[in-house]
Amino acid sequence: MQFMHIEDRERCDWIREKFESIQFRNISEGEQISNYKRINESHSWGAFMAMKFNTAKRFGLEGCESFVPGLKFCIDSAVEEGARTFVIGMAHRGRLNTLANIVRKPMEVIMAEFQGIRPRVTEETSASVAGDVKYHLGTTFRRPYGASGQDIKLTLMANPSHLEAVNPCVQGRARAEQHFLGGQDGDREKVVPIVVHGDAAVAGQGIVYECLQMESLANYTVGGTIHVVINNQVGFTTTPDRARSSIYCSEVATTIGAPIFHVNAQSMEDVANAFRIAA
């Protein structure tokens, strides 16, 4: 956990009191069962796709499957706090798993895309149907969520191979959604932007800092964004010691005084708690 860089001493003391030297809140039995089901969905989806389409690029989550149940935990917690809309931007790794298990894009559509089947183009749809590889595509889905059946809207935005290009698009869409709700502080709590990075991209692409530094500007703020870094230790072909000067790829977040939580993806309960804290 990194928080001593935060200039506001009151915030530092709050984090120290709540988390340092104190075990995270234990996960209840019901939450553990839910976590097990979700990690099973995440792993089974990846294993099936690897078997069914073993020659196609899938950008699987091997080793980081806990991301999917963790993100669901995050959404659970945010919905409890009044959030109703989630705008997500992410790199390729884990996108298909996220589309299938979190946003709930129909799996038969994803399978069809793997087989090269596209929607029939007519005169009316020709302008709106885009041909692109499946791990660039996104979708919007509105559905009842959780035991309460609360209606929420989940959007995973499309983005190209220039991974972090989606960041300002996520912020802009979230800001627009908040604006049409009223644009006040209370309205910002109802729309949650979530950006998922790879370790090499978050450390090496300037657009990450350009978005972060607008965090508190009156005409740009979205009331906070949850950033998730999936660290697979290799940035395409480059090891960390040859890719960045900082110890952690997330050091850029220290510029705006954001707390940073480091968690091992193999520890499902810690992943779930880190996501809950973020929410």
C-alpha positions in Angstrom: 0.0 0.0 0.0 1.4 3.4 -1.0 -0.2 6.5 0.6 2.6 8.6 2.3 2.9 10.7 -0.9 -0.6 12.2 -0.2 -0.1 15.7 0.9 -3.4 15.9 2.9 -2.3 14.6 6.3 -5.9 14.0 7.3 -6.3 11.6 4.4 -3.0 9.9 5.2 -4.1 9.4 8.8 -7.5 8.0 7.7 -5.8 5.4 5.5 -3.3 4.5 8.2 -6.0 4.1 10.8 -8.3 2.0 8.5 -5.8 -0.3 6.8 -2.2 -0.2 8.1 -1.5 -2.9 10.6 -5.1 -4.0 10.5 -6.3 -7.1 8.7 -8.7 -6.3 5.9 -12.4 -7.1 6.7 -13.0 -10.8 6.5 -15.2 -11.9 3.6 -18.4 -13.6 4.6 -19.2 -17.2 3.7 -21.8 -16.0 1.2 -19.3 -13.7 -0.4 -16.7 -16.5 -0.5 -19.2 -18.8 -2.3 -20.0 -16.0 -4.8 -16.3 -15.4 -5.3 -15.8 -19.1 -6.0 -18.6 -19.1 -8.6 -17.2 -16.0 -10.3 -13.6 -17.3 -10.4 -14.9 -20.5 -11.8 -16.8 -18.6 -14.5 -13.7 -16.6 -15.4 -11.4 -19.6 -15.5 -13.8 -21.9 -17.4 -14.5 -19.2 -20.0 -10.7 -18.8 -20.6 -10.1 -22.5 -20.7 -13.0 -23.2 -23.1 -11.9 -20.4 -25.5 -8.3 -21.7 -25.5 -9.6 -25.2 -26.4 -12.2 -24.1 -28.9 -10.2 -21.4 -30.7 -6.6 -22.4 -30.0 -5.2 -20.7 -33.1 -6.9 -17.3 -32.6 -5.6 -14.4 -30.5 -7.6 -14.3 -27.3 -5.5 -12.3 -24.9 -6.5 -14.5 -22.0 -6.3 -13.8 -18.3 -4.1 -16.7 -17.3 -2.8 -16.0 -13.8 -5.0 -13.0 -13.3 -8.5 -14.6 -13.5 -9.2 -13.1 -10.1 -9.7 -9.8 -12.0 -13.2 -10.7 -13.1 -14.6 -11.6 -9.7 -12.7 -8.6 -8.2 -14.3 -6.2 -10.7 -17.7 -7.7 -9.9 -17.0 -7.1 -6.2 -16.2 -3.5 -7.1 -19.5 -3.1 -9.0 -21.4 -4.7 -6.1 -19.9 -2.2 -3.6 -20.5 0.8 -5.9 -24.1 -0.2 -6.5 -24.7 -0.4 -2.7 -23.4 3.2 -2.5 -25.8 4.4 -5.2 -23.9 4.0 -8.5 -26.1 3.1 -11.5 -23.8 3.5 -14.5 -20.3 2.1 -15.2 -18.1 3.2 -18.1 -15.2 0.8 -18.5 -12.1 1.1 -20.8 -9.5 -1.6 -21.0 -6.6 -3.1 -22.9 -6.9 -6.4 -24.8 -6.0 -8.7 -22.0 -9.1 -10.0 -20.4 -11.5 -8.0 -22.6 -13.4 -11.1 -24.0 -13.7 -12.5 -20.5 -15.0 -9.1 -19.2 -17.5 -8.8 -22.1 -18.8 -12.3 -21.4 -18.9 -12.5 -17.6 -19.3 -8.9 -16.5 -21.0 -6.8 -19.2 -22.9 -10.0 -20.4 -22.4 -9.6 -24.1 -24.2 -12.7 -25.5 -21.6 -15.5 -25.7 -23.1 -16.7 -29.0 -22.2 -13.3 -30.5 -18.6 -13.6 -29.3 -18.4 -17.1 -30.7 -19.8 -16.0 -34.0 -17.2 -13.2 -34.2 -14.4 -15.8 -33.7 -15.8 -17.7 -36.7 -15.9 -14.6 -38.9 -19.7 -14.2 -38.8 -20.8 -10.6 -38.8 -24.2 -9.0 -38.7 -26.0 -8.8 -42.0 -25.3 -5.3 -43.4 -28.4 -3.5 -44.9 -28.8 0.0 -46.2 -30.1 1.1 -42.8 -27.2 -0.5 -40.8 -24.2 0.0 -43.1 -23.1 3.2 -41.4 -23.3 1.7 -37.9 -21.7 -1.8 -38.4 -17.9 -1.6 -37.9 -15.6 -4.5 -38.9 -12.8 -4.9 -36.4 -11.1 -7.7 -34.5 -13.1 -9.0 -31.6 -10.7 -7.8 -28.9 -11.2 -4.2 -30.0 -14.9 -4.2 -29.7 -17.1 -3.1 -26.8 -20.8 -3.0 -26.0 -23.4 -1.4 -23.7 -25.8 -3.6 -21.7 -28.5 -2.6 -19.3 -29.6 -5.3 -16.8 -30.9 -6.0 -13.3 -27.9 -6.5 -11.0 -27.5 -8.5 -7.9 -30.0 -9.7 -5.3 -31.7 -6.3 -5.2 -32.4 -6.5 -9.0 -31.3 -2.8 -9.3 -31.2 -1.7 -12.9 -27.7 -0.7 -14.0 -26.0 0.2 -17.2 -22.6 -1.3 -18.1 -20.5 0.1 -21.0 -17.2 -1.4 -22.1 -15.9 1.0 -24.7 -14.3 -0.1 -27.9 -10.6 0.9 -28.4 -7.8 0.2 -30.9 -4.4 -1.3 -30.4 -3.1 2.1 -29.1 -4.2 0.9 -25.7 -4.5 4.0 -23.6 -6.3 6.0 -26.3 -9.6 4.9 -24.7 -8.8 6.8 -21.4 -10.1 10.3 -22.4 -13.0 8.6 -24.1 -14.0 6.9 -20.9 -13.7 10.2 -18.9 -15.6 12.1 -21.6 -18.5 9.7 -21.7 -18.7 9.5 -17.9 -18.6 13.3 -17.7 -21.4 13.5 -20.3 -23.5 10.9 -18.4 -23.1 12.9 -15.2 -23.9 16.2 -17.0 -27.3 14.9 -18.1 -28.1 13.7 -14.6 -27.5 17.2 -13.4 -23.8 17.6 -13.2 -23.6 18.1 -9.4 -21.4 16.2 -7.0 -24.2 13.8 -6.0 -24.7 13.0 -9.7 -21.0 12.1 -10.1 -21.4 9.3 -7.6 -24.0 7.6 -9.9 -21.6 7.2 -12.8 -18.3 5.3 -12.2 -15.5 5.3 -14.7 -13.2 2.3 -14.5 -9.9 2.1 -16.6 -7.9 -1.1 -16.8 -4.3 -0.9 -17.8 -1.4 -3.1 -18.6 1.8 -2.5 -16.6 4.0 -1.4 -19.5 1.3 0.9 -20.9 0.5 2.7 -17.7 4.2 3.5 -17.1 5.1 4.3 -20.7 2.3 6.2 -22.4 2.0 9.9 -21.8 -1.8 9.9 -22.3 -2.1 8.3 -18.9 -0.6 11.3 -17.1 -2.5 13.7 -19.3 -5.8 12.3 -18.1 -4.7 12.0 -14.5 -3.7 15.7 -14.3 -7.2 16.8 -15.2 -8.6 15.0 -12.2 -9.6 18.0 -10.2 -10.3 20.6 -12.9 -13.8 21.9 -12.7 -14.7 21.4 -16.3 -13.2 17.9 -16.6 -13.5 16.1 -13.2 -15.6 13.0 -13.1 -15.4 12.7 -9.3 -12.8 10.0 -9.3 -11.8 7.0 -11.5 -11.0 3.5 -10.4 -7.7 2.5 -12.2 -6.8 -1.2 -12.3 -3.3 -2.3 -13.4 -3.0 -6.0 -14.5 0.7 -6.6 -14.2 1.9 -9.6 -16.3 5.6 -8.7 -15.8 6.3 -8.4 -19.5 5.3 -5.4 -21.6 4.8 -7.2 -24.9 8.5 -8.0 -25.3 10.2 -5.9 -22.6 11.0 -6.8 -19.0 10.3 -4.2 -16.3 14.0 -3.4 -15.6 14.3 -2.3 -19.3 11.0 -0.5 -19.5 10.8 2.0 -16.7 13.0 3.8 -14.1 10.5 3.5 -11.2 10.0 0.4 -9.0 6.3 0.2 -9.6 4.5 1.0 -12.9 1.8 2.8 -11.0 4.2 5.6 -9.7 2.5 8.1 -12.1 -0.6 8.0 -9.8 1.5 9.7 -7.0 1.4 13.0 -8.9 -2.3 13.5 -8.0 -2.1 12.0 -4.5 -4.0 8.9 -5.2 -3.6 5.9 -2.8 -2.2 2.8 -4.5 -3.0 -0.7 -3.4 -0.7 -3.6 -4.5 -2.3 -7.0 -4.3 -1.3 -10.5 -5.4 -3.7 -11.9 -8.0 -3.4 -15.3 -6.5 -5.0 -14.1 -3.2 -8.7 -13.9 -4.2 -9.8 -12.4 -0.9 -7.2 -9.7 -1.0 -8.2 -8.9 -4.6 -11.8 -8.6 -3.6 -11.0 -6.4 -0.7 -8.8 -4.1 -2.7 -11.6 -3.6 -5.3 -14.1 -3.0 -2.5 -11.8 -0.3 -1.0 -11.4 1.3 -4.4 -15.2 1.4 -4.8 
